Amino acid sequence: MNKQKKQLFLLLGLLFVFVAAYVGLQAYNNADTQKEEEEEREIVISMDYSDVECLQFNYEEELLQFECVDGTWYVTGDHSKSVKQYRIQSILNGIACPLLAESKIENVTDLGQYGLAEPSQEILVGNDVEQYTLYVGDFNSMTYIYYVYLSNDPTTVYSVASTEINRLGYGLSDFLEPVEESAEVTG
């Protein structure tokens, strides 16, 4: 009986090793496939995060403008307000560092069919050397993508994941750190 228990534990151990190896190989293959798919996607905008010095976009009726000075983001023209750095970084990671397209449509003659004749959003990102103006059109609720084009090439329309454009769904107050009220000293 003791010999049978040892054999059973040995078989269970081998089964565990084989299952772990199988799961590991599946994860490795999935990561490889995902990497290949990302490499096949078209790059719309590609900047290094540390090179971006300005970000401008509209939220509802509000024009939001930010500038980076010595690695810190501020509201353009008003450095007295503390900006949530992580929020700017999240936006830039989606729309510039890099912005990848799901698909690319070339030789477009009618921007209106993509909602780009009168874009719903204009996004400016760049620095002194390179600037990109990205126009956002219709949202396709079936595929969860937005149609966009760059100002320097209105004949090429890209479809980009809605998660990238939705990063811009914040007003100025959402970017500002809460103001700490100083305690009054009584004496």
N, C-alpha and C positions, 0 to 999 in steps of 0.2 A: 504494500500500500504506500509506503514511504517513497518507493521508487516511482510509482505512478504520480504522486504529488510533484516530485521533482521534474518529471517529464512535462507535466501540465504547466508548471510555472515557467519552464524553459520555452515551451511552445507559446505561452502567453507573452513572454518577453520578446520572442522573435516576431510575433504578430505586432506588438507595439512598435518595434523598430521599423518594420516594413510600412506600417501605417504612417509613422512620423516621416519616413523617407518619401513616401508618396505625397503627403501634404506639402512637404518642403519643395519637391519638384514642381508641383502644381503652382505654388506661390511664385517660384522662380520663373516659370514659363509665362504666367500672367503678367509679371513685372516686365519681362522681355517684350511681350506683345503690346503692352501699354506704351512702353518706350518707343517702339517702332511706329505705333499710331501717332504719337506726338511728333515724331520726326517727320512724318508724312504731311502734317498740317502746315498750312501756309502761315508765315509770320507776317502780321500786319504792321506791328510796331515792335521794335526791339531796342530798348535802352537799358543801360545799367542803372540800377536804382540810385547809386551815388552820383550819377551824372545829371539826374533830373533836377531842375532848379525852379520850374514853375508848373502849376496845375491850375486849370481854370475850367469851370463847367457851371451849368445852371441846375438848380434844384427848384422845381416848381417855378416861381417868378423871381427867384433870388440868384444873382450871379455870385458865385463863390470863386475867390482868387487866393491862391496860396503861393508862397515863395520859400525857397530853401536858402538859408544863409549859414555857412559854416556847419552844414550837416543838420541843422534844426529847421523845422517847418514853422512858418508864421502866416498869419493872415496878411496878404499883401498890403503894405503901407501901414500896418498896425502891429508892431512887435510887442505891444504891451499885453496882448492876450496870449495865453498859453494854449497851444494846439495839441490835440491828441495825436502824437506821432504815429502810433500804430494804425490809426484810421487812414492816414495819408499813405502809409506803406501798403496797406491792404488794397487800396485803390490802384496804386501804381503797379503792384504785383499782378493785377488783373488786366489793366489797360495799356501797360507799356513795357513791362519787364518780364517776359514779352506778352503781347496780345496775339494769340493764335486764332486762326480762322478755322471753322469747321469745313467751309467750302469757299471757293472763289469763283465769281461770275465775271467774265471779261467781256469787253466790247458792249457795255450797257449803253443804250441810247435813250431809255426812258426810266429815269430815276424814280418817277412817280409810282411805278409798279412795286417798288420796295419801300415806299413811304419816305423817300429821300429827296423829293422835289421840294418839300418843306420839312426839313429834319426836325425831329422832336428834341434833339439834344446836340449841342456842339461842345466838344471836349478839346481843350488845348493842353498839350504836355510838351515839355522840352527844356532847352537851355539856350545859351547865346549862340551855339553852333548849329544845333538841329532842333526844329520844332515840327510838331505834328498836330494837325487839326483833324479830328475825327468827327464825322457827322453820323448820327444815329437815326435810323428810320423805324420801320414797322417791327413789331414783335410777332413772331410766328409761334402761336400757342401750341401748335401740333409738334413742333420740333424744339421748342424752347430756345430759340435763337433770335438775335436782332440782326437786321441788315445794316451795314455800315459802309462808309467809304472815306478815303483820305482826301483832303482838299487838293492835293497835287495830282490826283488821278480819279476824276469823277466817272470814268468809264469802267472802273473795276469796283465791283460790290463784293463785300465779304459777308459771310454769315458767321457770327460769333456767339458763343454761349451766353445765355442771359445772365448767368451768375457773374460774368465779368462786368457787364453794364449795370447790373443791379447794385454793384458796390457803390454807385454814385447816389444812392437814394437817401441822402442825408442833407439836412439844412445846416446852416452855420453853427447853430447852438449845439448840434451833435458833435461838432469838431472841437469845441472849446472845453478845456478842463474846467471843472467847477471852481469858482472863486472861493477861496477860504476866507471866511470872515474873521478878522482879528479880534481877539478877546479884549474888551476894554479893561484898562487897569484903573481900579478905584483906589483912592487913597485918602 
